[in-house]
Amino acid sequence: MKSENNMVKESLLSDVKTSKAIVKLAIPATIALLAKAVYNIVDTVYIGMLNSDTALAAVGVTLPLLLIFVSIENIFAAGAAVLAGRQLGANDKKGANTTISTIVILSVFIGIALCVGGIFFMESLLSTFGASSEVLPQAKEYAFWMFIAAIFNLPAQSLNCAARAESSVRISSIAVVTGAALNVILDPIFMFNWGFNMGVEGASLATTISQFVTFAIITWFYWGGRSIIKVKLEYFKFSGKLLKTVTLIGIPSAVIQICIAVATSLTNVMAAMLPESDLIIAAYGVVQRLILIGGYVIMGFMQGYQPVAAYSFGAKNEERFHESARYAIRATLVLSVLVAAIYVTLSRPLIMLFNRNPSVIDYGIKLLISQVVLYPAFGLCYMMTITFQTIGSSRYGLFLSLIRQGIFYIPFILLLPGVFGVSGIYFSQPVADVLTLIVCILSIKPMKQIATRNMVL
């Protein structure tokens, strides 16, 4: 039975019509990512019920740290997923086993290092990311358990990406959705006075427990031998060449998250220099968590596209690869326009889910609209970054991953608020997005040419 199931998974990657295969893989992946977003959204909603703008700002300043952790996860997890997908396409199952087993085991040690380092440097990190003296105590309470969670979040992400590479997205969805549902239940129990009355710290502890359950489920799947890719100690092989290959592939995806973290931090720092700074930071924290949901919709679709593209590239099936890329471009643009339309239309009620302070609502509405008015720039840039990773052009993929929230956004966020005040924050993202769209559109033709050339080699 297990063998038959694995043959069906491989057929999905190699034979089923590309649009159908991508959608079939993308739907459970998107559900899993949206469930993951529930962790952040539920925390923010419940913390909003504490009626404390300081508590909301405390959670907001931890977001850059969370994004940095996610970016480190992605270096190894996304890189291993692409490499394993290529290896499966080339019928090198032993190579895929070695890739994933090695990265999962290394992720455990990296998670421990991040946990210890994060706790040791916690106060300086949070101050750097915009925590005021008033906000810092609660930010430390929230961040502590976030650092503890790194120990099992990193290997869990590597296993989730392995599941994606072999099209076993159902188990990944079950694991993440179960954890998210548990978080909804545990948050109020740990936070409010009728439970453990731990406040902000309780929200973070509940999330950590829920994420551990997600890790336990996905680990059970691989230990039970139900997967195409086998994760075993005997396949562990610490190789400089393997680590370099995985890192070069994974860095572009990770850099996107790092740039978002840096951009978020700099936005908080610039907002801290303006009147009503804590209100602006509180509103921006809410907006960034809402943006994560839209981002996860796009990323979920990419998690359907990437294994199909990687398998086709590894199998040197040029026609199937280009067909999947064309479909991904069209679908990504449609999805990003829909996400933007929903956010613009429902901006007020969405912000009011988290805070009823009129000033926070006003800042939040303007910030949310400014972040998504040209959201197709994010969708197209992310899709092309993934594609350049897949076809072995990691350097250009790295360049694309840097442009939107790094090369283009950072100069504007450092300059415009000093000239235009809070309006400068509103203007920075749309201007960066215009430049991003221009670069991505000009990169489509070279992307096709490089893919064709590399498949011939």
C-alpha positions in Angstrom: 0.0 0.0 0.0 2.8 2.4 0.9 4.6 1.7 -2.4 1.4 2.3 -4.4 0.8 5.6 -2.6 4.4 6.7 -3.4 4.0 5.8 -7.1 0.8 8.0 -7.2 2.8 10.9 -5.6 5.6 10.6 -8.2 3.0 10.4 -11.1 1.6 13.7 -9.8 5.0 15.3 -10.3 5.8 13.7 -13.6 2.6 13.0 -15.6 -0.5 14.9 -14.4 -1.3 18.2 -16.3 0.9 20.9 -14.8 -1.9 23.3 -13.8 -3.8 20.4 -12.1 -0.7 19.1 -10.4 0.3 22.6 -9.1 -3.2 23.3 -7.8 -3.5 19.9 -6.2 -0.3 20.4 -4.3 -0.9 24.1 -3.6 -4.3 23.8 -1.9 -3.2 21.7 1.1 0.1 23.7 1.3 -1.8 27.0 1.4 -4.2 25.6 4.0 -1.1 24.6 6.1 0.5 28.0 5.7 -2.8 29.9 6.5 -3.1 27.7 9.6 0.5 28.7 10.5 -0.6 32.4 10.1 -3.2 31.6 12.8 -0.4 31.4 15.3 0.4 35.1 14.8 -3.1 36.3 14.1 -4.6 34.6 17.1 -1.9 35.8 19.4 -2.5 39.4 18.2 -6.3 39.1 18.5 -6.1 37.8 22.1 -3.4 40.3 23.0 -5.7 43.0 21.6 -8.2 41.9 24.2 -5.8 42.9 27.0 -6.7 46.5 25.9 -3.0 47.5 26.0 -1.3 49.3 23.2 2.0 48.6 24.9 1.3 44.8 24.8 0.4 45.0 21.1 3.6 47.0 20.4 5.6 44.4 22.3 4.4 41.7 20.0 5.0 44.0 17.0 8.8 44.4 17.8 9.3 40.7 18.0 8.2 40.2 14.4 11.6 41.0 12.8 13.1 38.3 15.1 10.4 35.8 14.0 11.1 36.6 10.3 14.9 36.2 10.8 14.2 32.7 12.3 12.0 31.8 9.4 14.7 33.0 7.0 17.3 30.8 8.6 14.8 27.9 8.4 14.3 28.6 4.7 18.0 28.6 3.9 18.2 24.9 4.6 14.6 23.7 4.2 13.9 25.4 0.9 17.3 24.5 -0.5 17.0 20.9 0.5 13.5 20.7 -1.0 14.6 22.0 -4.4 17.7 19.7 -4.4 15.7 16.7 -3.3 13.1 17.4 -5.9 15.7 17.5 -8.6 17.2 14.3 -7.3 13.8 12.5 -7.4 13.3 13.8 -11.0 16.6 12.3 -11.9 15.6 9.0 -10.1 18.4 9.5 -7.5 16.4 8.5 -4.4 19.5 7.7 -2.4 20.7 11.2 -3.0 17.4 12.7 -1.9 17.5 10.6 1.3 21.0 11.8 2.1 20.1 15.5 1.4 17.0 15.5 3.6 18.5 13.4 6.4 21.6 15.5 6.7 19.7 18.8 6.7 17.1 17.7 9.3 19.8 16.5 11.7 21.9 19.7 11.2 18.7 21.7 11.8 18.4 20.3 15.3 21.8 21.7 16.2 21.2 25.0 14.5 17.9 25.4 16.4 19.7 24.8 19.7 22.3 27.5 18.8 19.6 30.0 17.9 17.7 29.3 21.1 20.8 29.9 23.3 22.0 32.9 21.4 18.6 34.5 21.2 18.0 34.2 25.0 21.5 35.5 25.8 21.3 38.6 23.5 17.5 39.0 23.9 17.4 42.5 25.4 19.9 44.0 22.9 18.1 42.4 20.0 14.7 43.7 21.0 16.1 47.2 21.6 17.7 47.2 18.2 14.3 46.3 16.6 12.5 49.3 18.1 11.4 48.2 21.6 11.1 51.3 23.9 11.8 51.1 27.6 8.1 50.8 28.2 7.6 48.1 25.6 10.8 46.0 26.4 9.6 44.0 29.5 6.6 42.5 27.7 8.6 42.0 24.5 11.1 39.9 26.5 8.3 37.8 27.9 7.0 37.1 24.4 10.4 36.5 22.8 11.6 34.0 25.4 9.3 31.2 24.4 9.8 32.1 20.7 13.5 31.3 21.1 12.7 28.0 22.9 10.5 27.0 19.9 13.4 27.4 17.5 14.8 24.0 18.8 12.1 22.0 17.1 10.8 24.6 14.5 13.9 24.3 12.3 13.8 20.5 11.9 10.0 20.6 11.5 10.4 23.1 8.6 13.0 20.9 7.0 10.7 17.9 7.3 7.8 19.9 5.9 9.8 20.9 2.9 10.8 17.3 2.3 7.1 16.4 2.3 6.6 19.1 -0.2 9.4 17.9 -2.5 7.9 14.4 -2.7 4.3 15.8 -2.9 3.3 14.5 0.5 1.6 17.8 1.4 -1.3 16.2 3.1 0.6 15.3 6.2 2.2 18.7 6.4 -1.2 20.3 6.3 -2.6 17.9 9.0 0.4 18.7 11.3 0.2 22.5 10.9 -3.6 22.7 11.1 -3.6 20.6 14.3 -1.0 22.8 15.9 -2.9 26.0 14.9 -6.2 24.7 16.3 -4.5 23.8 19.5 -3.1 27.3 19.7 -6.6 28.8 19.4 -7.6 26.7 22.5 -4.5 27.2 24.6 -4.0 31.0 24.1 -6.9 32.2 26.3 -6.2 29.5 28.9 -2.6 30.7 29.4 -3.3 34.4 29.0 -6.4 35.5 30.9 -7.1 35.7 34.7 -9.6 32.8 34.6 -6.7 30.6 33.4 -3.0 30.9 34.2 -3.1 34.8 33.9 0.3 34.9 32.1 -0.7 37.7 29.7 1.7 38.2 26.8 4.0 35.5 28.0 1.1 33.0 28.0 0.3 33.7 24.4 3.9 32.9 23.4 4.0 29.7 25.6 0.8 28.5 24.1 2.2 29.0 20.6 5.4 27.1 21.5 3.4 24.1 22.8 1.3 24.0 19.7 4.3 24.2 17.4 5.9 21.3 19.2 2.7 19.2 18.5 3.2 20.1 14.8 6.8 18.9 15.0 5.7 15.6 16.7 3.2 14.8 14.0 5.5 15.4 11.0 8.3 13.5 12.8 5.9 10.5 13.3 5.2 10.4 9.6 8.9 10.1 8.7 9.8 7.7 11.5 6.9 5.5 10.4 8.5 4.9 7.0 5.4 6.3 5.1 7.4 8.6 2.9 9.2 8.4 -0.4 12.2 10.1 1.1 13.6 8.3 4.1 15.0 10.2 7.0 17.5 8.0 8.9 20.8 8.4 10.7 22.5 6.1 8.3 21.9 8.6 5.5 23.5 11.4 7.4 26.5 12.6 5.5 28.1 15.9 6.5 29.5 17.1 3.2 30.8 20.6 2.5 29.7 20.2 -1.1 26.1 19.2 -0.1 25.9 22.1 2.5 27.2 24.6 -0.1 24.7 23.4 -2.8 21.7 23.5 -0.4 22.8 26.9 1.0 23.2 28.5 -2.4 19.8 27.2 -3.5 18.1 28.2 -0.2 19.6 31.6 0.4 17.4 33.6 -2.1 14.2 32.4 -0.3 15.8 33.1 3.1 17.0 36.6 2.0 13.4 37.5 1.2 12.5 36.9 4.8 15.6 38.6 6.0 14.9 41.7 3.9 11.3 41.8 5.3 12.7 41.5 8.8 15.2 44.3 8.2 12.5 46.5 6.5 10.1 45.9 9.4 12.8 46.8 11.9 13.8 50.0 10.1 10.2 51.0 9.7 9.7 50.6 13.5 12.9 52.6 14.1 11.8 55.4 11.8 8.3 55.4 13.3 9.9 55.7 16.7 11.2 59.1 15.7 7.7 60.4 14.9 4.9 61.8 17.1 2.6 59.0 18.5 5.3 56.5 17.7 3.9 53.7 19.9 0.6 54.0 18.2 2.2 53.8 14.7 4.3 50.8 15.7 1.3 49.1 17.2 -0.7 49.6 13.9 2.3 48.5 11.8 2.6 45.3 13.9 -1.0 44.5 13.2 -0.6 45.3 9.5 2.5 43.1 9.1 0.6 40.1 10.6 -2.2 40.7 8.2 0.3 40.9 5.3 1.7 37.5 6.4 -1.7 36.0 5.5 -1.6 37.4 2.0 2.1 36.3 1.7 1.2 32.8 2.8 -1.4 32.6 0.0 1.3 33.3 -2.5 3.8 31.1 -0.8 1.3 28.2 -0.6 0.8 28.4 -4.4 4.6 28.5 -4.8 4.8 25.3 -2.7 2.6 23.7 -5.3 4.6 25.0 -8.2 8.1 24.4 -6.9 8.1 20.6 -6.7 6.5 20.3 -10.2 9.1 22.6 -11.6 12.0 21.0 -9.8 11.0 17.5 -10.8 10.6 18.6 -14.4 13.9 20.3 -14.4 15.7 17.3 -12.8 14.1 15.0 -15.4 15.1 17.5 -18.2 11.5 17.7 -19.4 11.7 21.1 -21.0 8.2 21.4 -22.3 6.7 20.5 -18.9 8.9 22.9 -17.0 8.0 25.9 -19.3 4.4 25.0 -19.1 4.5 25.0 -15.3 6.4 28.4 -15.3 3.9 30.0 -17.6 0.9 28.9 -15.5 2.7 30.0 -12.3 3.2 33.5 -13.6 -0.4 34.0 -14.6 -1.8 32.4 -11.4 0.5 34.4 -9.2 -0.5 37.7 -10.7 -4.2 36.8 -10.3 -3.8 35.7 -6.7 -1.8 38.8 -5.7 -4.4 41.1 -7.3 -7.2 39.3 -5.4 -5.3 39.5 -2.1 -4.7 43.3 -2.6 -8.4 43.9 -3.5 -9.6 42.1 -0.3 -7.2 44.0 1.9 -8.0 47.4 0.4 -11.8 46.8 0.6 -11.8 45.4 4.1 -9.0 47.4 5.6 -11.1 49.0 8.4 -12.8 45.9 9.8 -9.6 43.9 9.5 -7.6 46.4 11.6 -10.6 46.6 14.1 -10.3 42.9 14.7 -7.1 43.7 16.7 -7.5 47.2 18.1 -10.3 49.7 18.7 -8.2 52.7 19.3 -9.3 55.3 16.7 -5.7 56.5 16.1 -4.3 52.9 15.7 -7.2 52.1 13.3 -6.5 55.3 11.2 -2.8 54.5 10.9 -3.4 50.9 10.3 -5.8 51.5 7.4 -3.3 53.7 5.6 -0.4 51.4 6.3 -2.3 48.3 5.1 -3.4 50.0 1.8 0.1 51.3 1.1 1.6 47.8 1.6 -0.7 46.0 -0.8 -1.7 48.6 -3.5 1.0 47.1 -5.8 1.1 43.6 -4.2 1.6 41.8 -7.6 5.2 43.0 -7.2 5.6 40.6 -4.3 3.9 37.8 -6.1 5.9 38.0 -9.3 9.2 38.6 -7.5 8.7 35.6 -5.2 7.7 33.3 -8.2 10.8 34.3 -10.2 13.1 33.9 -7.2 11.8 30.4 -6.7 12.2 29.7 -10.5 15.8 30.9 -10.7 16.6 28.8 -7.6 15.1 25.8 -9.3 17.0 26.2 -12.6 20.4 26.5 -10.9 20.8 30.3 -11.3 21.0 31.1 -7.6 23.0 34.3 -8.0 20.3 36.0 -10.0 17.7 34.5 -7.7 19.6 36.1 -4.8 19.5 39.5 -6.6 15.7 39.2 -7.1 15.2 38.3 -3.4 17.1 41.4 -2.4 15.3 44.0 -4.5 11.8 44.6 -3.1 12.3 44.9 0.6 16.0 45.5 0.5 17.7 47.4 -2.4 14.6 49.4 -3.3 12.7 49.7 0.0 15.5 50.5 2.5 16.7 53.8 1.0 13.1 55.1 0.8 12.2 54.2 4.3 15.4 55.8 5.6 14.8 59.0 3.6 11.1 59.7 3.2 9.8 59.7 6.8 12.3 62.4 7.7 10.9 64.5 4.8 7.2 63.7 4.8 6.6 62.3 8.3 4.3 59.3 8.6 3.3 59.9 4.9 6.9 58.9 4.1 6.2 55.5 5.6 3.0 55.2 3.5 4.9 56.1 0.2 8.0 53.9 0.7 6.5 50.5 -0.3 4.5 51.5 -3.4 7.6 53.3 -4.9 9.7 50.2 -4.2 7.1 48.0 -5.8 7.0 49.9 -9.0 10.8 49.4 -9.4 10.4 45.7 -8.5 7.8 45.1 -11.1 10.0 46.7 -13.8 13.0 44.5 -12.9 10.8 41.3 -12.8 9.1 41.9 -16.1 12.5 42.4 -17.8 13.8 39.2 -16.2 11.1 36.8 -17.7 12.8 36.3 -21.0 16.3 35.6 -19.5 14.6 33.1 -17.1 13.3 31.0 -20.0 16.6 31.1 -21.8 18.7 30.0 -18.8 16.2 27.2 -18.0 16.4 25.8 -21.5 20.2 26.1 -21.6 20.7 24.4 -18.2 18.4 21.5 -19.1 20.4 20.8 -22.2 23.7 20.6 -20.3 
